[in-house]
Amino acid sequence: MEILTYEFPASKTLSRQAHVGVVGSGDLEILLEPSSEARAKLIVRTGSQGFEKTWEALLSRFFTQNDFAANIKINDFGATPGVVSLRLAQALEVSQHHSKHIKA
């Protein structure tokens, strides 16, 4: 198991926390919590060693376009870069929308 940490500057805030994905073969889960600090802090736990540069490039690209303040935990089980990008986009979408209450 390899643990990688990253930080990126942020200027936007999020409405709520998010949990997307599952830890399973070829997938990953993302736990996202809004932060009051002007940065995104990520902890990546992965069973695939030797991909630090790939993670850094992918996350840098994503957070250059999406500079939101959050504490993020990523639990990876061999996900491809495309899956990582998809899950990050899903987590961002979930955290930007307020839950809707349906009146009966």
C-alpha positions in Angstrom: 0.0 0.0 0.0 1.4 3.4 -1.0 0.1 6.6 0.5 0.5 9.8 -1.5 -0.3 13.4 -0.4 -0.9 16.4 -2.5 -2.0 20.0 -1.9 -3.4 22.5 -4.4 -4.4 26.2 -4.0 -8.2 26.8 -3.9 -10.5 29.8 -4.1 -13.9 28.2 -4.2 -16.0 26.7 -1.4 -18.3 23.7 -1.5 -21.7 23.2 0.0 -21.4 19.7 1.5 -19.4 16.6 1.8 -19.6 13.8 -0.8 -18.8 10.0 -1.0 -18.7 8.5 -4.4 -17.4 5.2 -5.8 -16.4 1.9 -4.1 -13.2 0.3 -3.4 -13.2 -2.7 -5.7 -11.3 -4.2 -8.6 -10.4 -1.4 -11.0 -12.3 1.3 -9.1 -11.8 3.7 -6.2 -13.8 5.7 -3.7 -13.6 9.4 -2.9 -14.5 10.9 0.4 -14.7 14.7 0.1 -15.2 17.2 2.9 -15.4 21.0 2.5 -12.6 23.0 4.0 -12.4 26.5 5.3 -8.7 26.7 4.3 -7.8 28.0 0.8 -6.5 24.7 -0.4 -7.4 21.2 -1.5 -5.6 18.6 0.5 -5.6 15.0 -0.8 -4.5 11.7 0.7 -4.4 8.9 -1.9 -4.1 5.3 -0.6 -3.3 3.0 -3.5 -2.3 -0.6 -3.9 -0.6 0.3 -7.3 2.9 1.4 -6.5 5.1 3.5 -8.7 2.4 5.8 -10.2 3.2 9.0 -8.2 4.0 11.1 -11.3 0.7 9.9 -13.0 -1.3 10.8 -9.9 0.4 14.2 -9.6 -0.2 15.1 -13.3 -3.9 14.0 -13.2 -4.7 15.8 -9.9 -2.8 18.9 -11.0 -4.8 19.1 -14.2 -8.1 18.6 -12.4 -7.4 21.1 -9.6 -6.2 23.7 -12.0 -9.6 23.7 -13.6 -11.6 23.0 -10.3 -9.9 25.0 -7.5 -12.2 24.1 -4.6 -11.2 23.9 -1.0 -11.6 20.5 0.5 -10.0 17.6 2.4 -10.1 14.6 0.1 -9.4 10.9 0.7 -9.0 8.7 -2.3 -8.9 4.9 -1.7 -7.7 3.3 -5.0 -7.9 -0.3 -6.1 -6.2 0.0 -9.5 -8.4 2.6 -11.2 -7.4 4.0 -14.5 -6.8 7.8 -14.9 -10.2 8.1 -16.7 -12.0 6.5 -13.7 -10.2 8.8 -11.3 -11.2 11.9 -13.3 -14.8 10.7 -13.5 -15.0 10.0 -9.7 -13.5 13.4 -8.9 -16.0 15.1 -11.2 -18.8 13.1 -9.5 -17.7 14.1 -6.0 -17.5 17.7 -7.0 -21.0 17.6 -8.5 -22.5 15.9 -5.4 -20.8 18.4 -3.1 -22.0 21.5 -5.0 -25.7 20.5 -4.9 -27.9 20.9 -1.8 -30.0 17.9 -1.0 -33.6 18.4 -2.0 -36.4 17.7 0.4 -39.6 16.4 -1.1 -42.8 17.4 0.7 -45.4 14.7 1.0 
